[in-house]
């Protein structure tokens, strides 16, 4: 694989950098709450109006039709400009709901929903996990009964990020009550304003309520909102998860690469209890050097994975390996920061701006669960990449 950039790639980077220099919002993005959703919609609308929405989406569906490598360049420039990017309320819509519709949706679904995603008009949330079906997604119980031209949904979902701000949900339910595991599931587009939906926020250790439990009491959803086929939703869900764990985590991978540099700068100015700079401690310096090497390797592997995805047309199981590597490296880096800052690291009152490193450490634990637990990523890697025999 050729890891060098073409003249076209370099020209795209220059255009992106120049536009971001002049257009990144001067005000800081609100940390959470309704104001954050308003901010994210406005930023996405601006990207859309200026021709920067959907860099790697096909032109037929409103995107720029550029390569996945140029998508990475765009993410790199967003990070460099400290612009709002992947980790916001637009994430689900842009990084896996939209791509899933492009890959598996009907032409009517694409024509209606994709422009609304790119323009920021619709925010999406994900309704996959349940109270007793998180890591083991195939055991979900939320049921759907076909009634004429509708599916009537009853049950609950949990850990639903930003459900209280979302307009639409990607919803996975069981439409065959006699089915088990991966069979009999259906992937639906659910309008979050439909009668019968009750959203209840969950307060987390991060001292916010970005996750929620969602209850469905005979919620009527049109059969026209099925993506894929009724009863074959597991196949569509795998498409969604491949985007979520593949292209969806590119931003996290690039952030991690930049974050190592910031931690090295931190170690160069913070003194330990014995009066030495943290970077002068051999163990800390060695850990930082190893982590920098790891992030460089992850970046190279990401480029290789993106190249393979471009050839196949859809992200594969290697996304699970990448997600696992990023999660483990993020957690290890946060632990180094804890050792550098010492007791000061334990202070946290929910203000992410005042205590960014403590928040990042807490988030590193969330990251081992969000988007599929690390244990699940190991199982997928063992089964689908290494083709190891299953335990009996």
N, C-alpha and C positions, 0 to 999 in steps of 0.2 A: 504494500500500500504506500502511495506517495503522500507524505505528510506536509508537503510544501504547499503554499498558497499560490493560486494562479493570479495573473494580472487582474482578472475579473473579481476574484475574491478580495484582493487588496483595494481595488477601486470601491467595492461595496463597503468595506470597512471604513474607508476614508469618508464616504458619503454619510454613513451611519454616525460616525464620530462627530462630524460637523453638525448634523442635524440635532443630535443629542446635546451638544455643547450649547446650542441656542434655545433648546426647548424643554430641557429637564425642569420640572416644577421647582420653583424657589422655596416653596413651603415644604416642611417635612410631612411625610405621610402619617396620618393618625395611626396609632399603634393598633387599635381595634375599635369595635363598635360601629354604629351606623355611619359615622363620619368616614371611617376607613372604606366602607363600601361605596359611598358617594365619591370619594377621592379616586378609587380604582376605576369606577365607571367613566369618570371625566378623563382620566389618563388614557384609558383604552379608546375612548371616543376621539381623543386628539391623535393617537397613533393611526386610527382608521381614516380620519379626515386628511391626514398628511401622507397617507400611502405606506405606512409601516406596520400594518396589522397583518398577521398570518404570513410571515416571511416564507415559510416552507409549505404553506397550503397551496393547492392547485389554483391557477388563475380562474378556472371555471367556477370555483366556489368562493371567489373574492380575495384570494391570497395573492402573494407576489410570484408564486411558482418557482421560487429559488431552491437551491440545494439545502440539504440538512447541514452541510458544513457552513453555509452562509447563515443558517439559523444559529449555529454555535457562535459565529462571529458576532451576530446581533446580541446574543446573550452576554458575550464577553464585553462588548461596548456598553451595554446597559450597566453591567457591574462596574466597569471603569468609570462611567459617568455618575455612579451612585444614583441611578435612575430607578423608579419603581419597576419591579419586574416580577419574576415567576411566583414568588411566595405571597400571593395576595388573593382577594376574593374572586379574581378572574381566572385563577389557576385551573380549576376543574373544567370550566367551559373551554378554555383555550388548549389545554395540554392533553386531555383525553376524551371529553365528551364530543368536542368538535371533530377531532381525528377519527373517533369511532363512527360518527355519522358519515363522514367522508368515505370510510371503508365499508360500512355495513348498512347505512340508512337508505331509505327510498329517495327518489328524486324530489318528491314533495317535501319530505322532512328536511332535506338539504337546502332546498330553495327557501324554506321558511326560517329555519333555525340558524344556519351558518352566518348569514349577514347580521343577525341580531347578536350573535356571539362576537363577531369581529368588531362590531361597532360599540360593544359594551352595553347594549340595551338589555341583554339577558345575562344574569349571573347564574351559574349552575352549582348544585351540590351533588354529592354522591350518596345514594341510598343502597349500600351493599351490606355492610356489617350489621349484625343484630346482637341483642344482649347475650345470646347463647350461640352465636355464629359469627365470630370475628375472624380469627385466624382460620377456622374451619368453615369457610364461606359456603361450601356445598351443603352444609346442614341447615341452611336458613329455612325459616318456617312461615314468614309473611306470605299469605296466600292470596291468590287472585282467582275469582270465579267469573267465567265468561257469561255475560247477560246481554244478549242481543249484540249490538255493535260496541259494547263496552266491556272492560274488565273491572270487576268490583274488588278492591284491595282492602284487606284487613290485616293488621299486625303492627310491628314496630321496627324501627331501625335506630342504631345508636352510633355515637362518635361522628355524627354527621356534621362535618365542618361547615360553618357559616350558613347553616340551613335557614337561620332567621333572616338572612339578607338575600337568599336565592330566589330567583323567579322560576327556575326549572330544576328538575332532579333527574339524574340517571338512576333508575330504580330496578332492582333485581328481585323478582318474586317467584313463588312456586305456584304454577297454574295447574299442575296435575297432582291432586292430593295423594294419589297412590304411588307417586314416584319417590325415588330415594337419591340422595347425593346429587350428582351433576345433571341428572335427567329431570325433565319436567319443569325447568326454570324458564322464565321469560324476562327479557330486558325491555323496560318501558321508559318513555319520556313522560314525566309527571309534572304537570303544572302545579306549583306549590301554593297557588291560590284556590285550588279545588276544595270545595266543602268537605269536611271530615278529617282534615289534616291538623294535627296539634303539635306544635314545636315547643320543646322544653329545654332551655339551656342547662349545661352542666358546668359548674365552677371547677376549674382545674388548678393544679399546683402552680401554674404560671399566672394565677390570679386573674384569669379572664374567662369568658364564656363562649369561646369560639367553636366548641363542640356542643352537640345537642342530641337529645333523644327525640325521635319523630314518631308519632302515633297516627295510624291510618284506621279510620272507622267508616267502613263501607265507602271508600273513595272511588268514584267512578271515573275511569280513564278510558278514552276512546281506543278501540282496537287499532285504529290508524296510527297510534303512537308506539306500537310494537316495533322495535328495531331488530331485524333478523326475522326469526319465525317464533310463533308461540310454541313453548315447550323446548326450544333449542337455544335458550338464552345463555347457557354456559359458554357456548362458542363465542357469542358476542361479548360476554363478560371477559373472556380471555383476551380478546382484541383490546378492550378497554384497559385491562391490567398491563398488557404489553406496552401500551403507550404510557401509562402511568409510571411504570418502572423503567421505561426506556427514555424516550424524549422528555418525559415529564420531570425527570430528575437531572437533566442537563444543568439547569440553573444551580441546583444544589452542588453539583460537582465543580462548577466554575467558582462558586462562592467559596467552597472549601479551599481551592487552590489559592485564592486571594487571601483567605483568612489566615493561612499559615504564615504568610508574609507579615500580617499585622501582629501575630503572636510573637514572631521573632523580634519585631520592633518593640513590643511590650517587654520582652525579656532583656532588651538592651537598655532599658531605662528604669526598670523596677528592681529594687534591692531586696535581697533575702534577709532573714533575721540576723545572719552573721555579718551583714554589711556588704557582701559581694553582690554585684549585678547578677541577676538570674542567669544570664547567658554565660557567665563565668563558671557556673556549676556544670561539671562535665556530664552528669547524668541528664540534666535538662537539655543541654546543647545537643547531646547525642539523640535524645528523643525527638527534638525539633528537626534535626537533620534527616532522621529516618522518616518522619511524617512528611517533610518536604519532598523526599524521594517518592513516597507513596502517592502523594497528590499528583506529582508529575506522571507517574505510571498510570494513575486513574485517568488523567487527561488523555494520554496516548491511547489507552484502551477505549475511552469514549469515542475518540475519532475513528478508531477501527470499527467499533460497534455501529456507529452512524453510517459508515461506508457500506457495511453489510446490510443494514436496514434499507438503505437507498436501493441496493440491488434487488432485495427481496420484495420491497414495497410495503413491508410491515415489520415493526420491531419484533425480535424473537426473545427466547428465554434468557439470553445473555443480559437483558435488562435487570433480571433478578440478581445476577452476580454483581453488576455494577452498583445496584442499590445497596447490597450487602457491604461491599467494599467502602462505599461512601459513608454508610452508617457507622461502621466500625472505626474508620479514620476520624470522623467527626467527634465521636465519643472520646477517642484517645487524645485528640487535640484539646478538647475541653478539660480533660483531666490534667494535662500539662499546665493549662492556664490556672487551674485550682492550686497546683503546687507553687506556681510563680506568685500568685496574689496572697496565698496564706489565709489568715482569718478574715481579711476584708472580703474574701470571695463569698463568705456565708451570708452577707447582707443582701437582702432582696425584699422589696416592698411592692413588687408588681410593676415598677417603673422600668421598662426595658431600656429607655434612653439613659437613665442614671446607672443602671447595673447591666450593661450589655453582655458581659462575659458570664455572669451568673445565669442570666436568662438563656444564653446559648448553651450552657451546661445542662440546664433543665430540659431544654428543647432536644438535646442529644439523646436523652432517654425516650422522649416522645417519638423521635425519629426511628427508634428500634421497633416501634409498633406501627406507626402510620404508614399507609401504603402497603401493608403486609409485613408481618413480624419478621425479624431476622431468621427465626427458626424456619418459617415458611420459605424464605428466599434460599436457605440452605437445602431444603427438601427439593425445591424446583431445580436448583443447580445440580444436585446429585442425580435427580431423576431424568431431567430433560437435556442436560448438557453432558454429564459424565456417564449417563445411562447405567448407573449402579443398580444392582438388584434391590428390590424393596425388602424391608425387614419382615420376617414371618412371625 
